[in-house]
Amino acid sequence: MTIARTICLGFIAVILAGTLLLMMPFSTTIGTWNDPIVALFTSTSAVCVTGLAVVDTGTYFSFWGQLFIALLVQVGGLGYMTTTTFLMLIIGRKFDLRQKLAIQESFDRPFLQGSQSLVKSVIATTLIFELTATFIMLPVFASQYDFKYSVWLALFHSISAWNNAGFGLFKDNLMSYQSSIPINFAITGLIIFGGIGYQVIIEGYAWLVTYVRKIPQKFSFSLNFKVAISTTIFLLIIGTIGFLISEANNVHTLAPMSVQDKILAAWFQSVTSRTAGFNTIDIGKMSVEGLLITMALMFIGASPSGTGGGIKTTTFRILYNCTRSVLRGQEEVILYRRRIPIPLILKAMAVVFGSMIAIIIVTLAISFVETDFKMIQLFFEVVSAFGTVGLSTGITAALSPLSKLMIIFMMYLGRVGVILAIAALIGDPKPTVINYPEENLLVG
């Protein structure tokens, strides 16, 4: 039982437990046993913080069903090992070496010290952001619904947004609130900070403490912080501009809106496309250019140790700088005056190549089953599932059971990661003492 297998099987166990809970009669509004495929799909989508749904969450599931979904989203966003470790801390059990190694693997940490403090910081950060956003959104919902239900709406959407899940309790997701500044501000803020990674947030907090207390020692940001922040800002700006251009004349999306609402909707879509899954415009009526921009953002996704999916911003940045180095005739990849190790470059290439192969194979497989849908709709659905985004052109519920199972597989693969899933299958690599001769190969 390797660390990779422990994490992968842990997610499967949580998914199966969630499936059983969502199958119970008290989890549905009609009070009957739930369809196993619907329960499995919803549980996987929640644990893998995707947000794709085959039924309307707000009307199909009872309060208990919605509560189970919120808990599954929270566990999936925090990660199986983080949640398990937190429960162990509550009951007073001590860490063993396996738990420390699993935390190291989950957060991609190069050292084992401070694992307990890290888990506590992650839980505290999650609660602070989710409760703050709940209070921001509460007045908006309270103006339309009774107070108790408004609290639940604010809390549910806060949990869903922080964990980049995209589950909503409204039939039109958040399209009714496309002009609401508090809702847009709270949701996009949660998505950005949840997806940027706990390590970045904690490092930013440490810098803020140093700055406020005017500590004379110079604070040095890590390379991970610099890359995650700069790449996220770049993608958000490019995405907003791209949606404004591609959807400006689309009468079904941005065209009828005022200038302020156009900018707000384009910004929201740029943020949510990077693994969140909420929407304030009709995705099914977007232009082909808008769908392509969305798929590109979904594929890149969030940052490492965050609650989002995709190949990650750091992977994208490494390959971008790798391409730039080749074009400049350089033999090293440099990022902010730091040389990127060759094994890290190989890992980034493996993540992208493995992800693309998985997406292509599953898309082709579904296309043989679903002959009534356009290829771009199926491609969009698969990329959304792999990126754990949850955006859809509206075909999810109409897919056959076999296609839904393939989408379930892609959501799981996107959450645990291609490299971790392969490592779980083949086991730990075996060391070798053989060195093979080097030979050139024609490339390009």
URMOZI-V40609 format. One record per residue. N is the residue number from 1. SS is DSSP state (H for helix, E for strand, - for the rest). Layout:
# URMOZI-V40609
n=N ss=SS
n=N ss=SS
This chain:
# URMOZI-V40609
n=1 ss=-
n=2 ss=-
n=3 ss=H
n=4 ss=H
n=5 ss=H
n=6 ss=H
n=7 ss=H
n=8 ss=H
n=9 ss=H
n=10 ss=H
n=11 ss=H
n=12 ss=H
n=13 ss=H
n=14 ss=H
n=15 ss=H
n=16 ss=H
n=17 ss=H
n=18 ss=H
n=19 ss=H
n=20 ss=H
n=21 ss=H
n=22 ss=H
n=23 ss=H
n=24 ss=-
n=25 ss=H
n=26 ss=H
n=27 ss=H
n=28 ss=E
n=29 ss=-
n=30 ss=-
n=31 ss=-
n=32 ss=-
n=33 ss=-
n=34 ss=-
n=35 ss=-
n=36 ss=H
n=37 ss=H
n=38 ss=H
n=39 ss=H
n=40 ss=H
n=41 ss=H
n=42 ss=H
n=43 ss=H
n=44 ss=H
n=45 ss=H
n=46 ss=H
n=47 ss=H
n=48 ss=-
n=49 ss=-
n=50 ss=-
n=51 ss=-
n=52 ss=-
n=53 ss=-
n=54 ss=-
n=55 ss=-
n=56 ss=-
n=57 ss=H
n=58 ss=H
n=59 ss=H
n=60 ss=H
n=61 ss=E
n=62 ss=-
n=63 ss=H
n=64 ss=H
n=65 ss=H
n=66 ss=H
n=67 ss=H
n=68 ss=H
n=69 ss=H
n=70 ss=H
n=71 ss=H
n=72 ss=H
n=73 ss=H
n=74 ss=H
n=75 ss=H
n=76 ss=H
n=77 ss=H
n=78 ss=H
n=79 ss=-
n=80 ss=H
n=81 ss=H
n=82 ss=H
n=83 ss=H
n=84 ss=H
n=85 ss=H
n=86 ss=H
n=87 ss=H
n=88 ss=H
n=89 ss=H
n=90 ss=H
n=91 ss=H
n=92 ss=-
n=93 ss=-
n=94 ss=-
n=95 ss=-
n=96 ss=-
n=97 ss=H
n=98 ss=H
n=99 ss=H
n=100 ss=H
n=101 ss=H
n=102 ss=H
n=103 ss=H
n=104 ss=H
n=105 ss=H
n=106 ss=H
n=107 ss=H
n=108 ss=-
n=109 ss=-
n=110 ss=-
n=111 ss=-
n=112 ss=-
n=113 ss=-
n=114 ss=-
n=115 ss=H
n=116 ss=H
n=117 ss=H
n=118 ss=H
n=119 ss=H
n=120 ss=H
n=121 ss=H
n=122 ss=H
n=123 ss=H
n=124 ss=H
n=125 ss=H
n=126 ss=H
n=127 ss=H
n=128 ss=H
n=129 ss=H
n=130 ss=H
n=131 ss=H
n=132 ss=H
n=133 ss=H
n=134 ss=H
n=135 ss=H
n=136 ss=H
n=137 ss=H
n=138 ss=H
n=139 ss=H
n=140 ss=H
n=141 ss=H
n=142 ss=H
n=143 ss=-
n=144 ss=-
n=145 ss=-
n=146 ss=-
n=147 ss=H
n=148 ss=H
n=149 ss=H
n=150 ss=H
n=151 ss=H
n=152 ss=H
n=153 ss=H
n=154 ss=H
n=155 ss=H
n=156 ss=H
n=157 ss=H
n=158 ss=H
n=159 ss=H
n=160 ss=H
n=161 ss=H
n=162 ss=H
n=163 ss=-
n=164 ss=-
n=165 ss=-
n=166 ss=-
n=167 ss=-
n=168 ss=-
n=169 ss=-
n=170 ss=-
n=171 ss=-
n=172 ss=-
n=173 ss=-
n=174 ss=-
n=175 ss=H
n=176 ss=H
n=177 ss=H
n=178 ss=-
n=179 ss=-
n=180 ss=-
n=181 ss=H
n=182 ss=H
n=183 ss=H
n=184 ss=H
n=185 ss=H
n=186 ss=H
n=187 ss=H
n=188 ss=H
n=189 ss=H
n=190 ss=H
n=191 ss=H
n=192 ss=H
n=193 ss=H
n=194 ss=H
n=195 ss=H
n=196 ss=H
n=197 ss=-
n=198 ss=H
n=199 ss=H
n=200 ss=H
n=201 ss=H
n=202 ss=H
n=203 ss=H
n=204 ss=H
n=205 ss=H
n=206 ss=H
n=207 ss=H
n=208 ss=H
n=209 ss=H
n=210 ss=H
n=211 ss=H
n=212 ss=H
n=213 ss=-
n=214 ss=-
n=215 ss=-
n=216 ss=-
n=217 ss=-
n=218 ss=-
n=219 ss=-
n=220 ss=-
n=221 ss=-
n=222 ss=-
n=223 ss=H
n=224 ss=H
n=225 ss=H
n=226 ss=H
n=227 ss=H
n=228 ss=H
n=229 ss=H
n=230 ss=H
n=231 ss=H
n=232 ss=H
n=233 ss=H
n=234 ss=H
n=235 ss=H
n=236 ss=H
n=237 ss=H
n=238 ss=H
n=239 ss=H
n=240 ss=H
n=241 ss=H
n=242 ss=H
n=243 ss=H
n=244 ss=H
n=245 ss=H
n=246 ss=H
n=247 ss=H
n=248 ss=-
n=249 ss=-
n=250 ss=-
n=251 ss=-
n=252 ss=-
n=253 ss=-
n=254 ss=-
n=255 ss=-
n=256 ss=-
n=257 ss=-
n=258 ss=-
n=259 ss=H
n=260 ss=H
n=261 ss=H
n=262 ss=H
n=263 ss=H
n=264 ss=H
n=265 ss=H
n=266 ss=H
n=267 ss=H
n=268 ss=H
n=269 ss=H
n=270 ss=H
n=271 ss=H
n=272 ss=H
n=273 ss=-
n=274 ss=-
n=275 ss=-
n=276 ss=-
n=277 ss=-
n=278 ss=-
n=279 ss=-
n=280 ss=-
n=281 ss=-
n=282 ss=-
n=283 ss=H
n=284 ss=H
n=285 ss=H
n=286 ss=-
n=287 ss=-
n=288 ss=H
n=289 ss=H
n=290 ss=H
n=291 ss=H
n=292 ss=H
n=293 ss=H
n=294 ss=H
n=295 ss=H
n=296 ss=H
n=297 ss=H
n=298 ss=H
n=299 ss=H
n=300 ss=H
n=301 ss=-
n=302 ss=-
n=303 ss=-
n=304 ss=-
n=305 ss=-
n=306 ss=-
n=307 ss=-
n=308 ss=-
n=309 ss=-
n=310 ss=-
n=311 ss=-
n=312 ss=-
n=313 ss=H
n=314 ss=H
n=315 ss=H
n=316 ss=H
n=317 ss=H
n=318 ss=H
n=319 ss=H
n=320 ss=H
n=321 ss=H
n=322 ss=H
n=323 ss=H
n=324 ss=H
n=325 ss=H
n=326 ss=H
n=327 ss=H
n=328 ss=-
n=329 ss=-
n=330 ss=-
n=331 ss=-
n=332 ss=-
n=333 ss=-
n=334 ss=E
n=335 ss=E
n=336 ss=-
n=337 ss=-
n=338 ss=E
n=339 ss=E
n=340 ss=-
n=341 ss=-
n=342 ss=H
n=343 ss=H
n=344 ss=H
n=345 ss=H
n=346 ss=H
n=347 ss=H
n=348 ss=H
n=349 ss=H
n=350 ss=H
n=351 ss=H
n=352 ss=H
n=353 ss=H
n=354 ss=H
n=355 ss=H
n=356 ss=H
n=357 ss=H
n=358 ss=H
n=359 ss=H
n=360 ss=H
n=361 ss=H
n=362 ss=H
n=363 ss=H
n=364 ss=H
n=365 ss=H
n=366 ss=H
n=367 ss=H
n=368 ss=H
n=369 ss=H
n=370 ss=-
n=371 ss=-
n=372 ss=-
n=373 ss=-
n=374 ss=-
n=375 ss=H
n=376 ss=H
n=377 ss=H
n=378 ss=H
n=379 ss=H
n=380 ss=H
n=381 ss=H
n=382 ss=H
n=383 ss=H
n=384 ss=H
n=385 ss=H
n=386 ss=H
n=387 ss=-
n=388 ss=-
n=389 ss=-
n=390 ss=-
n=391 ss=-
n=392 ss=-
n=393 ss=-
n=394 ss=-
n=395 ss=-
n=396 ss=H
n=397 ss=H
n=398 ss=H
n=399 ss=-
n=400 ss=-
n=401 ss=H
n=402 ss=H
n=403 ss=H
n=404 ss=H
n=405 ss=H
n=406 ss=H
n=407 ss=H
n=408 ss=H
n=409 ss=H
n=410 ss=H
n=411 ss=H
n=412 ss=H
n=413 ss=H
n=414 ss=H
n=415 ss=H
n=416 ss=H
n=417 ss=-
n=418 ss=H
n=419 ss=H
n=420 ss=H
n=421 ss=H
n=422 ss=H
n=423 ss=H
n=424 ss=H
n=425 ss=H
n=426 ss=H
n=427 ss=-
n=428 ss=-
n=429 ss=-
n=430 ss=-
n=431 ss=-
n=432 ss=-
n=433 ss=-
n=434 ss=-
n=435 ss=-
n=436 ss=-
n=437 ss=-
n=438 ss=-
n=439 ss=-
n=440 ss=-
n=441 ss=-
n=442 ss=-
n=443 ss=-
n=444 ss=-
